[in-house]
């Protein structure tokens, strides 16, 4: 819901930094993999009971996630780069909740499993829509220049990152927050399915 507004705020500085990185020979794929490594490091720290410490690599990973596109636009965008980016994103978004489950399986297990299934459903609705949009040559730049068609929703990347930050600052609230956020993820997935039914009607 907030991604469009956030892109307008963060894109200009990201484009400048991305141009500098590209000028130094750093590739977009390298930035993507660095961001993934930072995200997985954050998940490992959470699993080890250090969610507060994990906040730094978590946020750095999301900066890298924005920078890889800027580097690609300063050099050359590739289909593989877009594929690597979305795959890395999904791995990151699954790893952080898993870290909280591993930190305290007895307390966080059920809520964490519900949250991960909601992410799975939301991701499937997003990717399915993107595939059909590509087939129909639909385009949008409401959330910046992307390799895939990005549909809006109640919960998007900005809300998810904010949710992860809150969890790192208040790990004791994981259970109620995971149930609520997971329910909102399911609501987002359902709304996207309803939109797809409208945009891609039976012929």
N, C-alpha and C positions, 0 to 999 in steps of 0.2 A: 504494500500500500504506500510505503514511503520511499521506495526505490527511485521513482522518477524525480522527486524533490532532491534526494541525496545526490543523484548523479549530476544535477545542475550545480551543486555546491562543490563536489570533489573532483569532477572531471578536469577543470582548468589546471589545478596544481598537478594532478596525475599526468596530464598530457605533457607538462613541462618536464617533470622528472623522467617520464618515459622517453622523451626525446634525448635527454642527457644519457640515460642508460644505453639507448640504442646507439648513440654516437660513440660509446666506449666498447661497442662490440658485444654487449650482452643481449641475448636473444629472449624473445617472449616465452619460449618453452622453458628456458632456464629459470626465469622469474616464476613461472607457474609451479615448477617442481620445488623451488625454494619455498614458495608459499605453502605447498602441501607438506613439506618437511617441518615447517614451523607449526602448522596446524596439528600434525601428528605428535610433535613434541609437546604441545599444549595438552593434548589428550592423555599422553603418558604421564605428565605431571599431575593431572587431575586424578588419574588412576592411583597414583602414589600418595594421594592425599594432600596435594599442594595446589589447590585451585586458584588461590590468590597469586601465586608465582606464575601459574599458567596463563594469566591474563595478558602478560607482555607478548609471548610468542603467538597467542591467539590473535591479538589485534594486529601484530606484524604480518601474520599470514593473510589477513584480509586486505591489508594495504598492498601486499604483493599480488593478491587476486585482482585488484584494480589496476595495478601497474602493468601486468602482462598484456592486457589489451592495448594500453597506451604505447608500449614498446612495439607491439605488432603493427599498430597504425603508423608508427614512425618508420617502420621497415617494410614488412610485407605480411599481410594476414594469410594464414594457411588453414585449410580445412582440418588438418591434424591438430594444429594449435587450438582451434575451437573445441575439438573433441577432447584433447588432453585437459583443457581448462574445465569443462563441465564434469568430466570424470573425477578430476581432483576435487572439485567443489563438493560433489556428492559424497566422496570418501571423507572429506573434512566434516561435513554436516552429520555424518553417521558416527564418526570417531569421538566427537566431543560428548554426546550422550552416553556412549559406551564407556568412556572414561569415568563418568559419574556412577555408572552401574558397577564397574570394577572396583571403584573406591569403597562402595558399601553395598554389595550384592543383596544382602538380606533386606535392607531398607529400601534401596532404590530399584531393585530388579523389576518389579511389576510395572511401576510407573515408567521406567526406562524402556521396557519392551513396548509399552503402549506408544510412547513417544517415537520410537524408531519405526514402528509400523505406520504411524501417521506420516512420518517423513517419506516412507516408501510410497504410500498412496499419493501424497502430494507431488512427489517427484515423478511418478508414473503419469499423473494427469498433466503435468507440465511438459514432459518429453513427448507424450502422445500428441498433445496439441501442437507442439513445435514441428513434429514430423508432418502432420496434415497441413499446417500453415506453409511449410516449405514446398510441399507438393502443389499447393495452389499459388505459390509465389507471392505470398503475403509478406509485407514488410512493416516494421515499426521501429522508431528510434526513441520511443517514450522513455526507455530505460538505458539510453546510450546505444552506441553501435555494437551489436552483438553478433556472434556467429550463428545463434539460434534465435527463433522467434520467441520473445519473452512476453507471456501473458501476465496481466496484473492479477492481484488477489489480495485477500485480507492480510495474509502473512507472506512476506517476500524476504529477500536477503537481509535488508536492514533490520527488520523486526527480529529475525532469527539471530543475528549477531548481537543485538541488544539483549535478547533472551539469554544467550550464552554468557554475556558479561555479567548479567544479574546473577546467574547461577554461580559464577566464579566468586562473586562478592558475597553471596548468600547461599552456600552449598547446602545448608540445613533446610532450605526451602525447595530442594529439588523435587520432592514427591508432589506437593500440591501444584507447583509451577509446571511440572511435566504433564500432569493430567490436564490442566487448563490449556497449555500451549498445544498439546496433542489434539485436543478437541477442536481447537481453532484451525489446526492444520487440516483435519478432516473436513471442516466446514469450507476451507479454501479449496480443497480438492473437489468437493461436491459442486461448489459454485463454478469451478473451471469445467467440469463435466457438463453442467447445464449450459454454459457458454458455448462449448463445443457442439452441443446438440442444436443450438441456434445458428451457429456459424457454419457448421458442416451438416446440413439436413440431409435426410435420405433422398436419393434421386429417383 
